[in-house]
Amino acid sequence: GVPGPHAEAQRARLGEWRLQLVESRIDLELEAGRHAEAVSELTALTAGHPLRERLRSQLMLALYRSGRQAEALAVYADTRRLLAEELGVDPSADLKELHQGILQADTALAAPSDSPGGEAVATAVRPAQLPATVADFTGRTAFVGELSDQLATAEGRIMAVSAVAGIGGVGKTTLAVHVAHASRDRFPDGQLYVDLQGAGARAAEPEAVLGSFLRALGTPDSAIPDAPAERAALYRSVLDGRRILVLLDNARDAAQVRPLLPGTEGCAALITSRARMVDLAGAHLVDLDVMSPEEALQLFTRIVGEERVAAEREPALDVVAACGFLPLAIRIAASRLASRRTWTVSVLAAKLADERRRLDELQAGDLAVKATFELGYGQLEPQQARAFRLLGLADGPDISLAAAAAVLDLDPYETEELLESLVDTSLLESAAPGRYRYHDLVRLYARSCAERDEQPPSERDAAMSRLLDFYLATAVGMYAMERPGDRLPGHLAPTSHRGLSFPDRSAALEWLFSESRCLLACAHQATGESVLRRAVGLLMATKDLAESGADSRAYEQATLALQAAAAAAGDQQAEGRARTALTNMYSLAGRFEEADRQAQAAMLLGVAAGDPVASAYAPNDRGIIAIYQNRHEDAEAYLNQALEAFLADGNRTSAASALGNLSRVHLNTGRVDGAVTLAEQALDIYRELGVAMRLANGRYTLGLALTRAGRMEEAQEELTEALAIFHASRQRVWEGMTNFRLAELHLAAGRPAQAASLAEQALAVLRGVGGAWRRANALTLLGHALNGIGHTDRARVCWQEALTVYDQLGSSEAADLRALLTPLAAA
C-alpha cells in the first residue's frame, strides 16, 4: 500500500467505517430473524477484532436467539476476562445489561415480530397461509359472531382457543376460514394454516407441522431441531411477543393439536375436527350442525343462479332437503346443475328422489357423508366415475397429472380433461397447476366405490401397479442420470411404464424432492407379493432422499413396512435390499448400532438369495460403519469384500465408492500415501464416468487424505469443489460434513478463526440432519477452534454439550472429551 502516516491514518479510518457498516448490516440481519446464519460470521469477526464490544454483543444476541443460551453467557465471560487482561477494564454497561437479560431470559431479547429486512424477509416472518374464503359463503351468522368474539379476546389472554366440531361436509373448514379472514386485522403478525388430515389413514405428524410452521415464521432449516419437544419449545419461543392466528384444520384429536398451540398472549388457535375436543383444556367448543332450510336454499341459489331457482322454488326446496341441508352435499348438487344448462331444477330433484340417494340418516355420522358424496358420484359419466374411483386408491397427499395418467392408463391430455371435469363437480380439488387432491373424506368414499364398483376387481391392483411402475421407472432414469455406470438399475425389477425423462440434473432433482411424499406413500402401500420387489427398488433408486434428510421419517416407515412384508412372504432378495436401504439411512443419521444390525442381516440374505445388490452393498456399508466405530481391521476386510463384489458385477461407480472408503481406512491407520493413492483412483473413475454427485464424494475423500498429507491448498480446493456440488444436489448431510472437514483443515493449518466460522456453518446444517453423533463432533471441533482464538469459556460450553451427547450415545469420544474438560474444570 501507499506508505506514510497520512495513508496509514486513512486506512485506519476506512477500516473503521467498514466495520461500522458490517455491524449495521448484522443488526439488520438480527432484526430480520437471521440470527442462526449470523453466528458463523460473528464468530470469525470477534476473533479478528477481539476487543470490539459491539460485535461481542451481537454474537451473544445471535446465540441466545438461536437457543444457545449457555454459549451466549460464555461469550460474555470470555469478553470480561479479555478486557480485564488486555485493558484492565470491565465490560460496558450495555454489555452487562445484555448479560443480565440473557440470564433472566428477558422476552425483550426475542426476535422482533417486525422485520425491516425487506419484502422477502417480511413475507417469511409474517405468514399469510389462510386458504381463500369462498365467495358464496352463506348464513352461519351466529357461529361467525361467536367465533369472532372469541378471537377478539386473544389480546390480554394467554391464548384463545376455539374448536369447531361436526360431521364431514357440514362446513367446518369453510366457516373457520371465513372467520379467520374476517379477524385478520386482530393478528397483524400473520396467520398459519395446516390441514392435519385427521380423517385419513395417515394424519399429519405434529413434528412435521412444527417444522413447516417454523420455516413459515422465518426460522432457517439449520436452526430447527430434530426432537419434537424441542421443536414445540422453539415454536412457542418464536411466537412469543407476536399476535398470530393458527388455524388447525381437520384435526384427529387433542393429542395431535396440543404441540401446535401457541401458548402465548396475543395469539389464538382455531381448530376444526370431526371429534369434539372435550379433553382440550380451555378450549371454547362449538358444535356445527347442518344449515337451516333458509340458509341451505340461499347457498343453493348463489351457486345455481337466482333466476333458475326463482322459477322453481319448490323443487329447489326438495333438492336441499334431499341433501339433508348439508353444505357440501348442496354444493355438489348445485355445481352439477350449474354446469348443465339444459337441466331444470325439477330434473335434479327427480334424480334425488330415490331414497337410496336421500340423506335421511343425517345423524348416522360418516354414513351421512357417504350419502352426500353418492349424490355427485351417481351423476358422473362412466369415464369420470372410473377416474374418481381409481385415483382415490393412492395414499399420497396429492397426485401429479403424469402420475394420474399412469393410474388411469391414459394419455396426459385425456387425463387432464377428465380431472378438470371432476374439479368442476367439487369431487376433486386442483391443488396447484398440474396437481390434484381429494378432500380426505372424499378419498375414503372414492375407495369404497372402487371396492364396490370397480370391475374386474383386479383393476384396482393394476392401477396401483401402474402408479408404482411410473414412480420406479422415473426414479431409475434419474438414478442412472446421477450415477452413469452404476449397475443398480439393471438389477431392479422391470417396469411396464417408461416414466418421465428430464433435460438435466436440476429438473430431475426438482421432481424427486417435489414428489417425495407421494412416491414414498406409494412404496409404503405396495406390500403385496407381486409388487414388493418393485417397491423396494423404488426406495433404493431414491436413496438421495435418505442422503438429503428429506422426508426421512416417511422413508424409514415405508422401508420398515416393506422389510416386514418381505420377511413375511419369505422373499429374501426383497428383504435383503430393504435392510440395505435401512442401513444407509440409519448410518447417515448416526444410528450406527442399528445400521450394523441391518447390514449384517442384509449380507446373510444377499448371499442366501444370490443377490448381487445386497451381497455387495451390505459389506460396503458395514465397512463404513466400522470406520465410524474405529474398527479399522474389520472395515478393511468388509470393504475389500465389497470391492471384489462390485468389480465382479461390473459396477465401477460403486467400486469407486469402495476405493474411497478404503482410503479412509488407510488414513485412520497411518498409511497416508496409500490413502491419497486410493482416493485418486476413485476420483479418476468418477471423472471418467461423468458422475456428478459422486464426483463430490470423491473430492471429499481426496480432500481428507490431502489434509492429512499436509497438502493444505490442494485439500482446500478439493473440499471447496465438493461443497458446491453437495449444496447444488441438496445433500445436506454431506454439505454439513464438508464444512466440518474444511474447518478441520483450517484448524490444522493454524487458522482457528476461519475454522470456527466453518464449524459454525457445519453445525447449522447438522442440527437438522445427520444425527446427534455428527452434531457432537461439530461441537467438539468448534470448541477447539474457539479455544484457539481465546474464547475458552464458550469452548468449554461446546465441549460440555458434546460430552452430554457422547454419554447418551455411549460413544468412545466421551473419554477423550472428559479428559479435556477435567483440567479446565479444576482451573
N, C-alpha and C positions, 0 to 999 in steps of 0.2 A: 504494500500500500504506500500512499504518499507519506513521506517522513515529516517529522516536525511536531512541535507541541500543538499548533493550531489544528492540524489534521487529526491528531490524537484526540483532541477535545471534541471535534466534530464527530468522530467515530463513536465516542462515548455518548454524545448527545443523541445521535441517530439510533444507537443501540438501545438506549433508554426508551426512546419513542416507540421503537419496535416492540419492546417488552410490554409497554403500556397498552399497545394495540392488541397484542396477544392476550393479555389479561382481560381486556374489554370483550374480545371475541369469546373467550371462555365463559365470562359472565353471561353472555347471551346464550351460549350452549347450555349452561346450567339452568337458565330461565326456561329454555325450550325443552327441558327434561332429558337432555343428552348426558346425564351425569355418568352413566356407566362407560360411555365412549370417552369421556374426558379424563378418566383416571389414568389411562396409559400415557397420554401426553403430559399431564401434570406431574406424573412420577418422574419423567425424564426432565421436565423443566425445573423441578425442585432440586434435582441432582446437579443441574448446571448452574443454578442460582440458589444455593442452599440458605442464604440469609434473607431472601426476599419473602416477607411475611404474607403478602397478598397471594402469592402462588401457594404457599402452605395452607392458607385459609381456604382457597378454592379446592385444594386437594382434600382437605378434611370434609368440606361440604359434599364434594362429589362421592367420596367413600361412604359418608353417612347416608346419603340418598340412595346409594346402591345396596344398602342393607349391611354394610361392613363397618359397624359402629366401633368395634374394638380396634380396627386398623386406623380409623379416624382419630381416636383418642391416642393411639400410639404415635401418629404424626405430630400431635401436639407435644407429647413427651420428648420426641426427638428434637423438635424445634426449640423447646425450652432449654434442653441440655446444650444444644449447639450455640444458642445465643449467649448462654452463661459462659461457655468455654471460650468463644471467639471474641465476644464484645463486652462480657461482664454485665449484661442487662437481662431483664425479664421480657417475656412476650408482651406485645402491645395489649391495650385494654380491649380492642376489638377481637383479637385472637383469644384472649381469656374468656370473653363473653361467648364466643362461638363454642369454646371448650365446655363451658357450663351448660350451654344449650344442648349440646350433644349428650352430655352426662344425664340431663333431665329429659331427653327425647322430646325437646320442645317442638310442638306442632308447627311453629313458625318456620322451622327449618325444612319442612316438607316441600317437595317440588311445587311451585306455584301453578294454579289452575290456568292462569292466563299466560300464553306463550307468545312473546314478541318476536319469535324467530322466523316469521314468515308464514305464508299461506300453507305450505306443505306441512309444517310442524303443527300449526293451529288445527288443521284437519285431523292430524293424528291424535292430538290430545283433547280434542272436542268432538268425540264421535257423534255421528248422526245416523244411527243404524236402523231407525224405525222403518218398517215396510210402508209403502204408500197406503194411505187410507182409501177406502172405496168411495167413489164419487156419489154412489146412491145409498149411502148409509141412511137407515130409516129407523125412526122410533127409538126405543130404549131410553127415553128421556130421564126416567127416574134413576136408572142404573148409571147413566152418564153423570148425572148430578151427584149421586152418592160416591162414585169413584173419584170424581174430580175434587170433591170436598176432602176426601181422604188424602189425596196427593197434595192438596193445599196445606195440609198440616205438617208436611215434611220439615219445613224450616222451624227450627226450635225444638225438634224431637230427634231422638237418636236415629230413628228410621221409621218411615211409613210403609207398611206392607199390606197390600190388598191381594186376595186370592180369589179368582173367579172360577167357579166350577160349573160343569154342566155336561150333558151328553154331547157326543160328536155331532157336528153340524148345527149346533144351536147358536153359533155366532160369537163364541168366547174371544177368539183372536180378533175378529172384526171390531168388537166392542173395545177391547183393550187397546188396539192400535189407534182407534178413533179418539179415545180418552187421552192416550199418551200424546198424540199430536196436539190436542187441544190444550194440554198442560205444558207444552214445551217451554214456554216463557218462564215457567217456575223453575226450570232446570237448565240454566244458561250454560253450564259446563258440559252438557252433552246428554245423549240418550244411547244406551246399549240395548241390543236385541239379540236373542238367540232362540231358535226352535230346538227344544230339548228332546224332541222325538220320543216323548214318553209313552205314546201308544204303540210304538213299533217294537220290533224284536230286539233292536239294539239301541237303547236310549243313550243319549249323549253322556259322555263321562264328564263329571264336574271339572276334573283337572284339565281336560282339553278345552272346555269352555273358558275356564280361568285364563288359560294361555291366550286364547283369541281375544278375550276382554283386555288383558294386559297389553297386548300388542295394539289394540284399538285406542288404548289410553296413552300410547306413546312410549311404552316400555320396550326397549330393544330385545330381540330374542336372546341375546347374550346375558341379559340380566334376569331372565325368567327361570326360576329354579325348577328342578325336576319334581321334588316331593309335593304332593297335593296340599299338605298343610302349609308348607312354605309359600306355595302359590297363593293360597287363600289369604295368608297373612300379608303378603306383598300387595295383593289386590285391595285389601282394606286400607293399607297404608297409602296407596296411590290415590284412593278415593277420598282420603281424609282432607277436609277443607274444601272439597268440591261439592257442587249441587248437581247430582246426576240421577237420572231416572233409568232404572234397569227393568226391561220387560222380558220376563222369563216365560216363554210361550210353550204350551204343550208339555208341562212337567209331568213326570211319572209319579213322584211322591215328595214328601217333605224332605227326606234324606238327600234327594238329588238337588234340592233347591238350597238347603242351608249354607253350603260353602259359597254360594253365589250371591248371598245377600250382602249389601254394602256395609251395614252395621255402623254407619257414621251419620252424624247430624247433617241435615240438609238433603240427604239422599232418600230415594224411595224405590220400592220394588213393586212391580205389578205382575202377578202370576196368573197364568191360565192352566187349567188341568181338568181332566175328566174325573179326578178324585177330589173329594172335599178334604182340604188340608187342616183337619181339626187338630193335628199334632204339631202344627207350625205356630210356635208361641208368638203371641202378639199380633197375629195376622187378622185383618178385617176380612171376614168371609162373605162372599157374595154368591148366591145360587142363581144361575141364569136359566130361566125357563124358556119355553117357546114364545113366539110373538103372539100378541093379541090378534084377533081377526082383522082389526083395522090396520094395524102395523103390517101384517102379512100382505094384505091387499095393496097397501101403499108401496111396499117393496116390489111386488109383482108388477104393479103399474109403472114404476120407474124404469124397470128393465124392458118391459114389453112395449110401453108407449101408452099414453093416456087415451088416445083416440080409439085404439083397438079394445081396450078394457071398458071404456065408457059404453061402447056399443053392445057389450056382452057382460054386464056386471055380474049376473047370477052365475053363468058358467065360470067366471073368474073366481068367485067365492067358492065354487065347487072345487076348483083346482087347488087353491091354497088350503082348503080343508083336507083334500086328499093328501096334501104334503104334510099334514099334521102341524101346520103353521111353523114348521122347522125352517129356519132361514136358508140353510144350504140346499135343502130339497126344493124350496121355492126358486132359488137362484138357478138350479139346474133345469127345472121345468121351464122357467121363464126364458132362459137362454136358448133352449131348444125352439121355443115358439118364436122368439125374436129373430132367429136365423132362418125361419121358414115362413116367408111372407105369404105363401099360399094357404097356410093353415089358419083356421079361426080358433078362437079361444075354446069354442064348443068342441072342436076336433080334439084338442088336447084334453079337455075334461072327459070326453068319451074314452080316450085311451087310458085314462087313470081311473076309470070307473070300476075296473076289475078289482075285486077285493084283494087279490094277491099283490096288488100294487098300492094298496092303501096303507097309510101309516096309522092304523087303528090300534097299534100296540105301542104308543109313544113312550110309555113308562117302562118298557122292557129293555132299557139300556141300549146295548150295541145292536140289538135286533132292529131297533128303530133306525139306526144309522144304515144298516144293510138295506132296509126297505127304501130308505131315501135314495141310495145310490142305484137301486134297482130301477128307479124312475128314469134316470138318464141312460143306464145301460140298455134297458129294454127298447130304446128308440134308436140305438146305433145301427148303422149298416153292418153287414157281416164282416167286411174287412176292418172296419173301425173296432168292432167288438173283439175280433181276434187280436188286434194290436193292443187293445186295452187289457186283455187277459194276460198275454204273454209278457208284456213289459213290466207288469206287476210282480213277476217272479223274481226279478233281480233285487238284491238287498242293498245296493249302493244308495247313497244319498240322492243321486240324480243319475241321469244317463245321457251320454252324448248322442248326437244324431248318427254318427258312424256306428256306435255300439248298438243302438236301436235297430239300425238297418241289418246288422248281423243277427240279432234276435229274431227279427221278422223274416229274414231271408229275402229282403227286397233291396232294390237299389236306393241310394240316398234320396233321390228326388221324390220317388213314390212314398218313401218313409216320411219325409218331411211333410208332404201333403196330408198324410194320414194323421200325423201327430198334431199338426196345426188344427186339423178339424176336431181333434179331441180337446185341444185347448179351448176351442170355441164353445164346447159343451160344458166347460168348467170341470171336466173329469180329469184333466191333466193341466199342469202349470208349466209355463215357459220360464225356467229359472234364469236363463241368460240366452243370448243368441246361440242357437245350436245345441242347447241343453234343456232337458225336460225333467220334471219330477212330479210325483204324486203327493197329495196330502196323505199322511201316513195311514189314515183310516180308509181312504180310497184304495191305497195299495193292498190293504188287508182284504178289502172286498174284491178287488181285481183277482187276487189269488184264489179266493173262494170260488169265483166264477170260472177260473182256469181249471180248478179241481172238478167242478161240476159240469162244465160245458165243453172243455177242450177235447176234441175227438180227432184221431185216437189219443188216448192218454199219453202215449209215448211222445207226442209232440211237445209236451211240457219239458221233458228231459232233453229233447232235441234242440229246443230253443235255448236252454241254458248251456248246452254243449256248444252251440254256435257262438254264444257270447264268450265262453271260455276260450274257444278257438281264436276269436277275434283278438282278445287281450293277449293270448300267448303268442300268436303269430306276430303281432305288432311289437311286443316286448322282445321277442327273439331277433327281429330285424334291427331293433335299436341296440340290443346287446352286441350283435355282430358288427354294427357300425362303430360302437365304442371299443370293441376288442377284436380287430381283424386277426384271423389266425387261431382264435380260441376254438377248441373243439366242442365246447359245451352245447352249442346249438344243434350240432349233429347227433348228439346223444339224447336229445329231448324227443318226446312223443310227437309224431307228425300231426299236422292240423289240416282241416279242410278249408280253412279261410286264409287268404293271403295277408290279411292285416293291412295297416296303413304303412306308407313309406314317407320318409322325411327328407327335406332338401339338405339339412345339415344337422350337426350335433345339438345345436341350440334348440331347434324345433323339436327334436326327439326328447331332449331333457324336459322341455316345457310340457310335452304330452305326458311324460311319465309322472311328473310331480302334480299335474292338474288332475290326472286320472287315478292317483294312488289309492284314494279311499274306495273308489268304485272297483278297481281291479282286485284289491285285497279282499273286499267283500265277496266278489265273485269266487275267488280262490277258497275263501272260508266256507262257502256254500257247497263246493264241489267235493264232497266226501264220499260219493258213490264209487264203487269199484271201477266202473267204466271210465271215470273221469279223473281218478286220483292222480295218476302219473302226470297228466297234463296240468293239473292244479299245482302239484309240487314243482313241475317245470316252470310254471309262471313265477313262482316265488324265487327260484334260482335265477331266472332271467331278469328279475327286477331287484337283484341284490344291491343295486345302487341306492335303493330306498333305505335298506338297512344301514348301509355305509354312511348315508347322509344324516341319519337320525330322524328322517321324516316319517311320521305315522308309525313309529317303532312299536307302539303298543298293538296296533291293528295287525302289523306284520307278525308279531310274536303270537298273537291269538290265532291267526289263520294258520300259521305253521304248526302250532301245537295241535290244532284240530285235525290237520291233515296227517300229522305223525300218529296220532291216536287212531285215526281211521285206517291208516296203512297197517298199523300193528294188528288191529282187529281183523283186517282182511288177510293177514299173512303175506302182504306184499313187501318183501324185503328190499327190493330196489327203491320203491317209493318211500318206505320208512327211512332207509339209509340216507336218501337225498334230503328228506325233510329234516333229519337230525343234522345233516351238513349245513343246511340253511340256518338252523338254530345255533349251531356252533359259531358261525360267522357273526351272527347278530349278538350273541352273548359276549363274544370276545371283544367286539367293538365297544360294547357297553361296560367293559371292565369286569364282567362276571366270569372270571377265568375258571373257577371250580366247576360251575355249571357247563361252561363251554367245553371243558375237557371231558366231562362225563358224556356229553352228547357226541363229541368227536370219537371217543373210544367205541361207543355203540355203533356209530356210523361206519367205522373201519371194519368191524366184525360183520355188519350187514352187507357192506360193499363187497367184501371177499366172498361171503356166502352166496350173494346174488350174481357174482361175476360182473359187477358193475364198474366200468372204468371211471365213473364220476366219483362216487363215494370213496372208492378204494384209492383214489389219488388225492382228492381234496381233503379228506379227513386227516391223513398223516401230515399234509402241509399245514392244516390248522393246528394239529397237535404240536407241531414244531414251533409255530408262532406262540402258542400258549406257553410252551416250555421256555421260550426265550424270556417272556414276561416274568416267569416264575424262577428265572435264574437256574434252570436245569439244562445246562448247555450240552452235556453229553447226550441226553435224551433228545434235545432239539435237533442236534446234528443227525442223529440216526433217523428220526422221523422225516426230516427234510430231504435227506438222501433217498429215502424210500419214495417220497412224493416225486422227487425229480426223475427218478427212474420210471415211475408210473406215467408221468406226464410225457416224457420222451417216447415211451413205448406207444402212447396213444397219438403221437404226432401233435401234441398240444404245446406249441412253442411259447405262446403267451403265458400259460400257467407255469411252464418250465422256467421262464424268466422270473416269475414271481418267486419260485422256489430258490433260484440262484440268489435273488436279493435277500431272501430270508437267511440263507446260508451265510451271506456276507455279514449279517447281524451277529450270527454265532461266532464267526471268526473275530469280529470286532470285540465281542464280550470276553473272548478268551485270549486276547492279546495278539492275535495274528492280523495285524493291521494291514500289511501289504496284501495278504490274501483277501482281506475284506474289500479292499479297493478294487482288486482284480475281478472278484466275483460280481461286485456292483457294476463295474464297467461292462462285463459280459451281459448282464441282464439289460442294461440300458441300450447296448448295441442291438439286442433282439427287439426291444420295444421300438427303437428308431427304424429298424429295417421293416417291421410290420406296420408302422404308422399308427401305433396305438396311442391315442391322445391322452386319456386319463391315466392309463398305466404308465405312460411316459413320466407322469408326475411322481408315481410311486418309485420309479427307477431313479429319478433325480433326487428324491428324498433319501433313498438308501445310499446313493453315492455321496450325497452331502454329509451324511453321518460319518461315513468312512473317511472322507477327506478332512473333516473336522478333527477326528482322532489322529490323522496323519500329520496334523499341523499345517495343512494347506488351506488356510482360512479363506483367502479370497476366492479360490475355486469352489470351496464348500458353500460360501455365501451365495455365489452365483447360481449353483445348482438348487439350493433350497429356495431362493427367491423365485426362480422359474417354476419350481414345483408349487409354491404358494399361489401363484397366479392361476395355474391350471386347476388346482383344487377349488379355488374360490369360484372360478367360472363354471365348474362342474357341480357346484352346490354340495361338495363333500366337506361338511362342517367339521367332522371329527379330524380328518386329515388336515384341514386348514388350521385348526387349533394346534395340532401336533407339530406342524411345520413352523408355526410361530414359536412353539416351545423349543424346537431344535435350533432355530435362529437365535433365540435367547441364550441357549447353552453355548452356542458358538461365540457370541459377543462376550459372555462372561469369561470363557476360556481365553479370549483374546485381550482380556483386561479392560473391557468396556462395560462396566456394570450398569451405567445409566441407560444405555441402549438395551442391555439385557433386561432391565426392569421394565422398560416400556413394552418390549416384545412379550415378556412373560405375562404382563397385564392383558395384552391382546389375546394370548393363548387362553388365559383364564376366563376372559369374557366369552369366548366361544365354547370352551369346555364346561362352563356352568350349565349349558343346556343339553349337551350330548357328551358321549364318551365315558360316562360313568364316574363314580366317586374316586377311584384309584388314580385316574389320569388327572383329575382336578387336584388331588392331593399332591401329585408330582409337580404340577404347575405352581401350587402354593409354596412348595419346598424350594423350587428354583427361584421364585420371586423373592422369597426370604433371603436366599444367598445374594441375589443382586442388590436388594435393599441394604443388606449388611455391608456390601461393598461400597455403597455411596454414603454410609454413615447413618442410615435410617434404622438403627438397631432395634428400637422399640417396636417399630412396625414389622420388622423382620421377625421378631420373636412372636408376634401375634400370628403371622402367616404360618410359622412353623408349628405353633400350638394347634392351630386349626387343622393343619395337615396331619399332625400326630393323632388327633382325635379320629380322623377318618381312617388312618392306618390301623389304629387299635380296633376300630369297629370291624374292619375287614380282616383283621388278623394278618396283616402284611408284614413281611420281613423288614421293610423300610422303617418300621416303628422303632426298632432298636437303635439304628443309626441316628435317627432324629432325636430320640430321647437323650442319647449321649451328647448330642449337640446342644440341647437345651439345658442340660444339668448345670454346666458351669455358668451359663447365663443367669439361671435362677439363683445360684449361690452368690453371684456378683450383685 
